[in-house]
Amino acid sequence: MHPKYKTAEERREARLKTKKESYARRRVQEQAKSRTRWRRRRGAATNTQELLQRLDDLWLELGYRGGTLQYEFLESHGLSIVMEVDREGWDKH
């Protein structure tokens, strides 16, 4: 069986790449947890929190990343719609 990487430099580069990918993935997860905690402290209903989490997941799957103008636009407009529904009640919509 041949080694996956032939040189120590290739192994090092592969480890660094994996670490960076893992860090980026964990960062996105921690940001999502932080948003959930913030929404809970702001008094969002459980249904609202679940919907916003689904929207977050959808936006991230589509390639939007937190901190970008596109993501901020989606978040602010999506949040305002959800807040309106939350105020009026889920049963009306």
N, C-alpha and C positions, 0 to 999 in steps of 0.2 A: 504494500500500500504506500502510495506516495504522500508526502506531507502536503497539506492544503496550501501552505505558504512556504516558499522556498528559502526566503531570507528572513532574518530577524527584523529587518526594516518593514517588510510586508506584514509580518505578524503585528508589529507595533502599530502600523497604520490601520490595520483591521480593528485592533482593540480600541484605538482612539475613535474611529468611525462609529463603532458599536456604542461606546460611552456617550458620544454626542447624541446619537439617536435616542438612547435610553433617557438621557437628561431632557431632551426636547419633549419626549412622550410624557415623562413625569411632570414636567413643567405645565403642560396643557392640562393634565389631570388635577394638579394642585390648584390651578387657576379656576377650573370648574368647581372644585370643592369650595373655594373661597367665595365665588359668586353665589353658590347655594347658601352658605352661611350668612352672607350679607343680605340676601333676599329674605331669609328666615328672620333675621334681626329686624328687618324693615316691616315685618308683619305680613308677608305674603302668605296667602292661604296654601294649604298643601297641594290642592289641584293646580294652583298657579305655579308653585315651585316645580311640580312635575312637568307641566307644559313648557316652562322656560328651560328646563333641563333637556327636554326633547328638542327644543329649538336650538339650544347650544350644540347638541350632538349633531343635528342636521347641518348647521352652519359649518362646523368643523369638518364633517364628512365632505362637504362641498369645497373645502379648501380655504375657507375664510379663517384667518388667525386673529386672535385677540390683539388689540393695539393697532390694527389697521383701520383706515377710514371706512372701508366697506363693512367690516365687522361692527364698528361703532354705529354706523348707520342702521344696519340690520337690528342690532341690539336695542337701540333707542326706539325705533319705530315698532318693532315687535313687542318691546316692553310696554309701550304706551297702549297698544291695542289690548294686550293681555290685562293691563291694569284697569282699563275701561270695562272689560268683561268681568273682571274680578269685583269691581265696584257695583256693577249692575246685577251680578249674580249669574252663575253658570246655567241655571235652569231656563233663563230667558233666551239664551242663544243656542 
